[in-house]
Amino acid sequence: MNLDKIYEEVDNLDPDSIMEIMKKLISVDTTVPPGCTYRDYVDIISPYFAELGFTLEEVLVPGELVKQIPYPLEGPRINLVASKNFGMDKDITFYGHMDVVPVSDKGGKKWRFPPFAATMTESGKIFGRGTADMKGAMVCLILALQLIEKLNLKPKYNITILNCTDEEIGVWPGVRYLAEQGFVNGTVFCMEGIVNPLIVIGTAGTLDVKVESIGKSCHSGMNFLGINALEESIPILNELMDLKKKVEARESKKIPGLPQFGTSEKRNMTPMFNLDIIQSGNKSNIVPDLCTLTINRRVIPDENIEDVKKEIAEAIDRGKSKSKLLDVRTTFIYDYPPMTVDPDNSDIVRMIRVIMEVQNVAKEEIKMFGASGSTDMGFVSEILNKDDIIFYGVGTLRSNLHGVNEFIRLKDIRLYIKELIIFLCVDF
């Protein structure tokens, strides 16, 4: 197939036809929690794959598993599996999640446009919650498959496409259940990520730790009669801050990290330790009897999760011993495991060649790194013992994923569609 013909067809795509699909997907508010509109989203996206001859199957995550997710959820966790056998020896599974993070209406910066409306500006930026993370990539896949059919190209893989639930909250995301049930075939192409010439070869796991410090309430005017849970948590906070310094000084032995923006420092992938939420008291004239702290710990592939839990528990115990607290209760929630990718896998090497071709960059310009963010691909890797997972999306480092005014660019959509078509169909 002449590459120029592919480039021409993609460049001639009508922006209105791109935005028609984008608007439909972005308009469904799949914010999680509660994630109550997955049914609506599946109903909208299913016809696109049916029209392309894919076999569709809906898979529900069982209720007893959903109950293990510690968030207020509503509605069934419906996952869409679309598959088409092209008679090839190799398989590939494209993965996208349907859910998005909540839209913040606090702080100084506001949304330029309604977040669930998918608005394109004259400069070609498309704003909307989920454009970059990650409905926009699924729009690109649909358009790429439509052009493959129009151009009478034959993919070199049998294709499975997964639209999954609850990636943003972990524990039991839809793809974890699908992996256990045998719906993941061949190399996984996770369409979450950026279109910059970067290849993810590792991701961090996520451990949330809830620490409940128990004191004794009393009147603030007679505080000697009580135990202030907030104040007596300070020794615990001090121990945790000391542990944070030790944890974040560590580095992976072999996985490069992202550049330390604003500095010239280069380090391998590092763990992260954050004291993220603290809640205590409800009235100023009452000594609080409860202080709740939430820690978010990013675990690199080099670390053992049980060792991570142990050092946190020991730091909390040291702090408690220096306080007057009556008790401290600690709960560990393992949201996602870490994972690594084999950069020498044949399909990852193929993706690198595609990027080199479409973006006209040399191989040495394509950087490999470990992402400090976490992903449900960790479960897929763990369950299926897989290291052939491609992370590559349509956003950029500036797309403001999870933030106000999340966006992608029309020019990157075209670039990404070209790369998808060439990856699937072109000989190298």
C-alpha positions in Angstrom: 0.0 0.0 0.0 1.3 3.4 -0.9 1.8 5.4 2.3 1.1 8.6 0.4 -2.5 7.4 -0.2 -3.0 6.7 3.5 -1.7 10.1 4.4 -3.9 11.7 1.7 -7.1 10.0 3.0 -6.4 10.9 6.6 -5.5 14.5 5.7 -8.8 14.8 3.8 -10.9 13.6 6.7 -13.6 16.2 7.3 -13.2 17.8 10.7 -17.0 17.7 11.1 -17.0 13.9 10.6 -14.3 13.6 13.3 -16.2 15.9 15.6 -19.5 14.0 15.1 -18.1 10.9 16.8 -16.1 12.9 19.3 -19.2 14.9 20.4 -21.2 11.7 20.8 -18.7 10.0 23.1 -17.7 13.1 25.1 -21.4 14.0 25.7 -21.9 10.9 27.9 -20.9 11.9 31.4 -19.1 8.7 32.5 -17.6 10.3 35.6 -16.6 7.8 38.2 -17.7 7.7 40.9 -20.5 6.9 40.3 -20.0 5.6 36.8 -23.8 5.2 36.3 -23.9 5.8 32.5 -21.8 3.0 31.0 -25.0 1.6 29.5 -25.5 4.8 27.6 -21.9 4.9 26.4 -22.0 1.3 25.2 -25.2 1.9 23.3 -23.6 4.9 21.5 -20.3 3.3 20.5 -21.5 -0.2 19.7 -23.0 0.6 16.2 -19.7 1.9 14.9 -18.0 -1.5 15.4 -21.1 -3.4 14.3 -21.1 -1.5 11.0 -17.5 -2.6 10.5 -18.4 -6.3 10.9 -17.2 -6.8 14.4 -18.9 -9.3 16.7 -20.1 -7.6 19.9 -20.3 -9.0 23.4 -21.2 -7.3 26.6 -19.5 -8.5 29.8 -20.6 -7.5 33.3 -18.2 -7.4 36.2 -20.0 -9.5 38.9 -21.6 -7.5 41.8 -19.5 -9.3 44.5 -16.4 -7.9 42.9 -17.7 -4.4 42.4 -18.5 -4.3 46.1 -14.8 -4.5 46.8 -14.3 -1.1 45.1 -14.3 1.5 48.0 -16.3 4.2 46.2 -20.0 5.1 45.9 -20.8 3.4 42.6 -24.1 3.2 40.7 -25.3 1.0 37.8 -24.0 -2.1 36.1 -20.3 -2.3 35.1 -20.9 -3.1 31.4 -17.8 -3.8 29.3 -17.9 -4.0 25.5 -15.9 -6.5 23.6 -15.7 -6.1 19.8 -13.8 -8.7 17.8 -13.1 -9.5 14.2 -11.1 -12.4 12.8 -9.1 -11.4 9.7 -7.6 -14.9 9.3 -4.2 -13.9 10.6 -1.8 -15.7 12.8 -1.4 -12.8 15.2 -3.8 -11.1 17.5 -4.0 -7.7 19.0 -6.3 -6.2 21.6 -7.0 -2.5 21.6 -7.9 -1.2 25.0 -9.8 2.0 26.1 -11.6 2.9 29.2 -15.0 4.6 29.2 -14.8 6.4 32.6 -13.5 9.8 33.2 -12.4 11.7 36.4 -14.7 14.3 37.9 -14.9 17.8 36.5 -13.6 20.2 39.1 -15.5 23.4 39.6 -13.2 24.8 42.3 -10.0 26.8 42.2 -9.1 29.8 40.1 -9.1 28.2 36.6 -12.4 27.5 35.0 -13.4 25.5 31.9 -13.4 27.5 28.7 -16.2 25.4 27.3 -18.8 23.0 28.8 -16.6 19.9 29.7 -19.0 17.4 28.2 -19.6 19.1 24.9 -16.4 18.5 22.9 -15.6 22.0 21.5 -13.1 22.7 18.8 -11.5 26.1 18.5 -10.1 27.7 15.4 -6.6 26.7 16.3 -7.7 23.0 16.2 -7.7 22.3 19.9 -10.6 20.1 21.0 -11.6 20.6 24.7 -13.6 18.2 26.8 -13.4 15.8 29.7 -12.1 12.5 28.2 -10.7 13.9 25.0 -7.1 12.9 26.0 -8.0 10.4 28.7 -9.1 8.5 26.8 -12.2 8.7 24.5 -10.4 10.7 21.9 -8.1 7.7 21.1 -11.1 5.5 20.6 -12.6 8.0 18.1 -9.3 7.7 16.2 -9.5 3.9 16.2 -13.0 4.0 14.8 -11.9 6.4 12.0 -8.8 4.4 11.3 -10.8 1.2 10.9 -13.3 3.0 8.7 -10.5 4.1 6.4 -8.9 0.6 6.4 -12.2 -0.7 5.1 -12.6 2.1 2.6 -9.1 1.6 1.2 -9.6 -2.2 1.1 -6.6 -2.8 3.4 -6.2 -6.0 5.3 -5.0 -5.9 8.9 -2.1 -8.2 9.8 -3.8 -9.0 13.1 -7.1 -10.4 14.3 -8.5 -7.5 16.3 -10.2 -7.3 19.7 -11.4 -4.0 21.0 -12.2 -3.5 24.6 -14.2 -0.5 26.1 -13.9 -1.0 29.8 -15.1 0.3 33.1 -13.6 1.9 36.2 -10.0 2.4 35.2 -9.8 5.7 37.1 -10.6 4.0 40.5 -8.9 0.7 40.2 -9.3 -2.4 42.4 -11.7 -4.2 40.0 -11.6 -2.3 36.7 -13.4 -4.0 33.9 -10.2 -5.1 32.1 -9.0 -7.0 35.1 -12.1 -9.2 35.0 -11.9 -9.5 31.2 -8.3 -10.6 31.5 -9.3 -13.3 33.9 -12.1 -14.5 31.6 -9.9 -14.8 28.5 -11.0 -11.8 26.5 -7.5 -10.3 26.1 -5.7 -11.7 23.0 -2.2 -11.2 21.7 -0.3 -7.9 22.2 -2.3 -5.2 24.1 -2.4 -1.8 22.5 -3.4 0.5 25.4 -4.5 3.7 23.8 -3.9 5.7 27.0 -0.8 7.9 26.7 0.7 10.6 24.5 1.5 10.9 20.9 4.9 12.4 21.6 7.8 10.0 20.6 8.0 8.3 24.0 7.6 4.6 24.7 6.4 3.5 28.2 8.4 0.5 29.5 7.1 0.5 33.0 4.3 1.9 35.2 3.9 2.4 38.9 1.5 0.6 41.1 -0.8 2.5 43.5 -1.3 1.8 47.2 -3.7 4.0 49.1 -3.4 3.9 52.9 -6.1 5.1 55.2 -4.9 6.0 58.7 -7.5 6.6 61.4 -6.2 8.1 64.6 -8.5 7.8 67.6 -8.5 10.3 70.5 -11.2 11.5 73.0 -13.5 14.4 72.4 -14.3 17.0 75.0 -15.1 20.8 75.3 -12.3 22.9 73.8 -12.4 25.1 77.0 -11.4 22.0 79.0 -9.1 20.3 76.5 -7.2 18.6 79.3 -10.1 16.2 79.6 -9.7 14.9 76.1 -7.2 13.6 73.6 -6.9 15.8 70.5 -6.7 13.3 67.6 -5.5 15.9 65.2 -2.7 17.2 67.4 -1.7 13.7 68.5 -1.4 12.6 64.9 1.6 15.0 64.4 4.2 12.4 65.5 2.7 10.0 62.9 2.9 12.7 60.2 6.5 13.4 61.2 7.5 9.8 60.9 5.7 9.5 57.5 7.5 12.6 56.2 10.8 11.1 57.2 9.8 7.9 55.4 8.8 10.0 52.3 12.4 11.3 52.0 13.8 7.8 52.1 11.3 6.4 49.6 11.7 9.1 47.1 15.5 8.8 47.2 15.2 5.4 45.6 15.5 4.7 41.9 14.7 1.8 39.6 17.7 -0.2 38.7 16.9 -0.2 35.0 13.8 1.8 34.1 14.4 5.5 33.1 12.2 8.1 34.6 10.5 11.1 33.1 12.6 14.3 33.1 12.4 16.3 36.3 10.7 19.3 34.7 12.3 22.6 35.5 15.6 21.0 36.4 18.5 19.3 34.5 18.3 16.3 36.8 18.0 12.9 35.2 16.9 10.0 37.3 15.6 6.5 36.8 12.0 5.8 37.7 11.3 6.7 41.4 8.6 5.8 43.8 6.3 8.6 45.1 4.9 9.1 48.6 2.1 11.7 49.2 0.1 12.7 52.2 -2.9 13.7 50.2 -6.0 14.0 52.4 -6.4 14.8 56.1 -9.8 15.3 57.8 -10.5 16.0 61.5 -13.1 17.8 63.6 -16.4 19.4 62.8 -16.7 22.3 65.3 -14.1 24.6 66.7 -15.3 24.2 70.3 -15.0 20.4 70.3 -11.7 18.6 70.7 -11.7 16.2 67.7 -11.7 12.5 68.6 -10.8 11.3 65.1 -8.2 12.3 62.5 -8.2 10.5 59.1 -5.2 10.6 56.8 -5.0 9.2 53.3 -1.6 8.4 51.9 -1.0 7.7 48.2 2.0 5.6 47.5 3.3 4.9 44.0 5.1 1.6 43.8 7.8 1.0 41.2 8.3 -2.4 39.6 11.5 -3.0 41.6 9.6 -2.9 44.9 7.7 -5.6 46.8 4.2 -4.6 47.8 4.4 -6.4 51.2 7.7 -4.6 52.0 6.0 -1.3 51.1 3.1 -2.0 53.4 5.4 -3.0 56.2 7.6 0.1 56.2 4.5 2.3 56.3 2.9 0.3 59.1 6.2 0.6 61.1 6.4 4.3 60.6 2.8 4.7 61.9 3.6 2.5 64.9 6.6 4.7 65.7 4.5 7.8 65.6 1.7 6.3 67.7 4.3 5.4 70.4 5.2 9.1 70.7 1.5 10.2 71.0 -1.3 9.9 73.4 -3.7 8.4 70.9 -6.0 5.6 72.1 -5.7 3.7 68.9 -4.7 3.9 65.3 -6.4 1.9 62.6 -4.7 1.4 59.2 -6.3 0.1 56.0 -4.4 -0.7 52.8 -6.1 -0.5 49.4 -4.0 -1.9 46.6 -5.5 -0.1 43.5 -3.1 -1.2 40.8 0.1 -3.3 40.6 3.2 -2.0 38.9 4.3 -3.5 35.6 7.2 -3.6 33.1 7.2 -3.8 29.3 9.8 -5.6 27.1 11.0 -2.9 24.7 12.4 -5.6 22.4 9.0 -7.2 21.8 8.3 -7.4 18.0 5.1 -5.4 18.1 6.7 -2.7 20.3 9.6 -2.5 17.8 7.0 -2.3 15.0 5.3 0.6 16.8 8.7 2.4 17.1 9.2 2.0 13.3 5.7 3.4 12.8 6.5 6.5 14.9 9.8 7.0 13.1 8.0 6.8 9.7 5.0 9.1 10.5 6.7 11.6 12.7 10.0 11.6 10.7 12.2 11.1 13.8 15.3 9.0 14.2 15.2 6.0 16.5 17.5 7.6 19.1 14.9 10.4 19.4 12.3 8.0 20.7 12.8 8.0 24.5 11.8 5.1 26.7 10.7 5.8 30.3 8.8 4.5 33.3 5.5 6.3 34.0 4.8 7.3 37.6 1.1 7.1 36.9 -0.7 3.8 37.4 -2.9 1.9 35.1 -5.2 -1.2 35.0 -2.7 -2.7 32.5 -0.9 -3.7 35.7 -3.6 -6.3 36.3 -3.4 -7.5 32.7 0.3 -7.9 33.0 0.1 -9.7 36.3 -2.8 -12.0 35.4 -1.5 -13.0 32.0 2.2 -12.6 32.6 2.4 -10.2 29.8 5.2 -7.7 28.9 3.9 -7.0 25.3 1.8 -4.0 26.1 2.0 -0.8 24.0 1.1 2.5 25.7 0.4 5.1 23.1 -2.4 7.7 22.9 -3.5 10.9 21.2 -2.8 13.4 23.9 0.4 15.3 24.6 2.3 16.2 27.8 0.4 19.5 27.7 -3.1 18.0 27.3 -3.9 18.6 31.0 -5.2 15.1 31.7 -7.4 15.1 34.8 -7.2 18.9 34.9 -9.3 21.8 33.8 -9.5 22.4 30.1 -8.4 18.9 29.0 -7.8 18.9 25.3 -6.3 17.2 22.3 -5.3 18.7 18.9 -6.8 18.0 15.4 -3.3 17.6 14.0 -2.5 14.9 16.5 -5.7 13.1 15.7 -4.7 12.9 12.1 -1.2 11.8 13.0 -2.5 9.1 15.4 -4.9 7.8 12.8 -2.1 7.4 10.3 0.0 5.6 12.8 -2.9 3.2 13.7 -3.5 2.3 10.0 0.2 1.8 9.2 0.7 -0.2 12.4 -2.1 -2.5 11.5 -1.7 -2.9 7.7 1.7 -1.8 6.3 4.7 -4.0 5.7 8.1 -2.8 6.9 
